[in-house]
Amino acid sequence: MRTQVRTEGWALAATALLLMSIDAVRAAESAGLEVESKISLGQVRGRIDHLAIDLDRRRLFVAELGNDSVGVVDLHERRTIRTLTNLQEPQGIGYVPSTDTVYVANARDGSVRLFQGANLVPIGQIPLGDDADNVRVDDAAHRVFVGYGNGALAVIDASTQRKVADIRLKAHPESFQLHPSSERIFVNVPEAGEIAVVDSGVNRQVAAWSTDSLHANFPMALAEPHQKVLAIFRHPSKMGVFGAQNGRMLTSIDTCADADDVFFDAKRDRVYVSCGEGFLQVFVAQGEHYADLGRVVTVPGARTSLFVPGLDRLLLAVRAAGQTPASIWVFRPQ
């Protein structure tokens, strides 16, 4: 009798796991994302931060903050081909196609390290002083912007690879986005409770949008065709939708928790949010608002991602857990 009960228990457990798997697949299908492949990063431990792409070579750069390294992944061959070591908590990373240069921002020593060419030869560093973080590239204007310190965006001339200006802010900048058809830069400044608007033509802040009762605005994206700024807040977990012209909050919607990246997919009018809670959440634009398409189960702590329109893929960084190595999950939008 005891054997029969035990067998029935195993059967029930197996059925429950099967149903959970089916539910996860259905959720992924409804959210419109499908796992295409998983690429191991090798012996990489600790937190993973931001990602950047060399589209021509199909190379992904992974800021392996907890490992003091940058992984180089060949997306065509689906393997890690190199690791740049001896860095100082790399956080932000950007690639400048015109000079074939990778910029790596380091939190611990506040430096930006430069690597150039197919062989990623180290060609120097730019000292910023403290907590070098997010990197954004305006290749047409030959400028690289790096958030750092207690409140600044460093402006780097990509031709001379020297810092030429600082744009002062009220506190440390988190994610920021360059408007593609103007000189405006929108900057999340969570400690100041605002989104700062910067004029890069004069290198100064020209406006501040209050975030009111929403706090900890870390990720940001531009829905440029709709003239909207999308900011994701952690307290509470919400996506705030702001008019890009006047900063008015149009709506807010619940998101998964501990978000660190958000991207707008212009081809499908979708928004992808990656959360450390262990989900990707997908929204679709509906007029002034966004409808929730659903969540895709990932791994707790996997909160850094990159949507690459040129590949039509969403890439998610998953840190190591137990015996499972760190990896990049490649999602194909359906």
N, C-alpha and C positions, 0 to 999 in steps of 0.2 A: 504493500500500500504506500509506504514511504517513497519507494522508487517511482511509483506512478505519479505521486504528488510532485516529486522533484522534476520528473520529465515534463509534466504539465506546466510547471513553473518556468522551465527553460523555454518551452514552446511559446508561452505568453510573453516572455521577455524578448524572444526573437521576433515575434509578431509586432511587438511595440517598437522595436528598433527598425523593422521594415517599414512600418507606418510612418515613423519619424523621417526615414530616408525619403519616402515618397512625398511627404509634406515639404521637405526641403527642396526636392526637385521641382515640385509644383510652384513653390514660392519663387525659386530662381527663374522659372519660366515666366511667371506673371510679372516679375520685375524686369524681365528682358535682358538678363545677363547669363552667360554660360561659360563655365570654366573650360578653357581650351587646352591649357597646359600648366604645369608647375615646374619651375626651374630652380634647382638647388643653388644656394649661395655658398655652400661648403661650410667650413668650420668658423661660422660667424655667430658670436654670442652677443646678447644684450640688445638694447634699443636700436631700431632702424629709423632714420629720419627721412629727409626728402630725396626725390628722384629727378633725374634729368635725362634727356634723350639726344643722341647724335643720330638723326633720322637717316642720313645718307648711308651710314655704316650699320644701321640697325643695332646700335650699341646703347645699352641702358647703363646709367651711372647711379649707384646706390650708396647714399651716405650712411655708412654703418657706424653710427655715433658710439655705441657701446663697445665697439671693436677697434676704434681709432683707425678705421680704414674706409676705403671706397671700393666697392665691388664693380667690376665691369662685366656686363652680361651681353653675350651675343644673342639677340632675340631670334635671328634666323636659324642659328644652330641650336638654340635653346640650351645654352650652357654658360657657366661663368668662365671667362677666358683670362681674367687677370684681377689682382687685388692691389690697390695702392695703399701702402702702409705708412706707419709713423706719422699719422695725422693727430690732431688734437681735438677730439670730439667733433667730427664733421657733422654739420647740421644742414645748411643750405648748399645747393649745388646748381650750377647753370652751365650751359654750353653755348658758345658763341661761334656760329658757323663761319662767319667771314674771316676769322683768324684761327679757326680750328683749335679753340682753347676751352678747357674746362676750368671753371672757377669753383673752388671748394671753400666754403666759409666754416671756420672752426670756432666752437664756443669757448674752449678752454683758454686759448691764447689770443683770441680775437683777430686772428689773421685770415687772409684769403690766399689760399695756395693755388698756383696756376700750373696746369699740365697741357702740353700742346702736341698736336699731330697724331698720326696713327699710332705711334709708339708711346704717347702720353708722357713725353719727356718733361720733367719738372723744370720750369723756367723762372721761378721766383715766387715771391709772396708780397702781399700788400698788408701792412699792419693797420688795423683799425682800432685796437685798444681793448675791446671787451665784448664778449658774447656775440660774435658774428653769426648771423642767422639766415633768414630767407634771402634768396638771390633771384633777381629778375633781369632779363636781357632784352634790350631794345637794339637789335642788330642793325636796323636801318639807320638809327641815330648814332651808332657806335658807342653805346653807353651800357654799363652794367650797374644795377642798383643793388645794394646790400643793406639789409636792416641790421642794426647793431646797438650795443650799449644801452644807456638809460633813455634813449630817445633820439634816433637819427637814422636817416638813409644816407649811406655813402654813395657818391656818384663817381664811377670809375670810367675813364676814357678807355674804350676797348682797343683803340689804335696804339696808344702809348702805354696802356696797362698801368696807369697811375691814377690815384684818387685826385679828383679835381674840385670836389665840393662836398659839403655836408648839408643835408636838409634836416633842420631841427624839428623834433616832435615832442609831445608832452611826456611820453613814456616809451618803453621798449616796443618797437613795432613787431607785430606777428605777420600773418599773411598780408601781402599787398599785391595789387594788380595794376598794370599799365593799360590805360585806355588806348585802344589801337588807332583811333582816328583823332586824338587830341593830345595835349601835353599833360593831361590830368593823371594823377596816380591816386588810387584809393587805398587807404592803409588802415588795417585793424589795429587799434591801440587800446587793448582791453583794460589796462590799469588806469587809463584816463576816461573809460566809459564812453568811447567815441569811435567813429570812423573818421579819420583825417582825410581831407582832400588837399592834394599837393599840386602845385603848378611847377612842372619840371623845367619850364622855360625860364623861370626866375628863381628856381630852387628854394621855394618856401611854401609852407602850409597856408592855404587861402580860405579854408572852411573846416568846420567840425560838425559832424552829425551826431547828436546824442543817441545812445542806444537805450535810454530810459531804464526799464525794468529788466532788460536782457543783459547778461554779463558774460564775460570770458569769451569774447568773439575772436576765435583763432583762425579757422579756415575762411577763405573768401574766393569768389569767382565772379566773373562778369558775364551776364546774359546780354551781350552787346547788341544783338539784333533787336532786343526788346527794351534796350536802354535801362537795364536793371543791374543793381549790385546785390549779390547774394552773400550774406554773412551768416556763418553758422556759430551759434552760441552753445556753451556747455552748461550754463546755469541761468535758466533751465535749458534743456536740450531742444533748441529751436532753430529753424532757418528763418532769418529776417530778410524780407525782400524790400529793397529800397529803390526809389526812383533815382537814376543816375544824374539827372539834371538838378534836382532840388533836395535830395536826401530824405524825402518823405518816406516813412515806412508804410508800404502798401499792404502788407500782410505778414503773418508769421505762422509757421506750421511745425508740429512736433517732428523731431528727428531721433535717430539712435544716439546713444550717449558716448561721450569722449571722442567727438569727431576731431579729425586733424587735417582732412583734405576734402575739398569739394570742387567739382568740375562741371562745366556746362557743355553738353553735346549738342552743337548747333544743328547737326544733321537730323536729329530726332526730337529736338526741343526737350531734351531730358537733362536732369541734374543727378549726378552721382555723388553720394556722401559716404566716406569711409570712416568707420567708428571703431575705437578700441573696445567697445562693448562686445564686438564680435560679429558685426554686420556691415554689409553695404546696403545703403538705402537709395531707392530710385524714385524720382519725382518727374512728372511731365507737366509742361506749361499748359495752362488753360486760362487764357486771357490774363487778367491781373494776378491770378492765383496759380498754385501748383497742386496737382493731385498726386497722392501717394500711390505709386505702383507696387510697392512692396519691398521686402528685405531679402537679401541673400545671406545665408549663414557663412561666416568665414572662421576666424580664430580670435579669441580675446587678445587684445594688444595689437592686432593688425589694423593700424589706423592711418598709415601713410600710403598714398596712391598717386597715380599719374594717368590722366586720360590723354592719349596721343591721337589726335584726329588724322594725322598722316598714315597711321597704322590701323585706325578704327578699332583700337583696343584700349581697355582699362587695365592697368598694371597695379597690383597690390603687393606691398612688402609685408611678409609674414615672418616674425622673429622666431628664433629657435625655441623649442619647448621640449624638455626631456631629451629623448633620443631622436626627435624629429628635427632635422636641420632647418635653418632659415631658408626662405625661398621667395621667389616671385611668382605670384599667381597671375596668369594671363586670362582675362575675361573678354569674350567676344559679345558685343551687343547683338541681340537678336532682332 
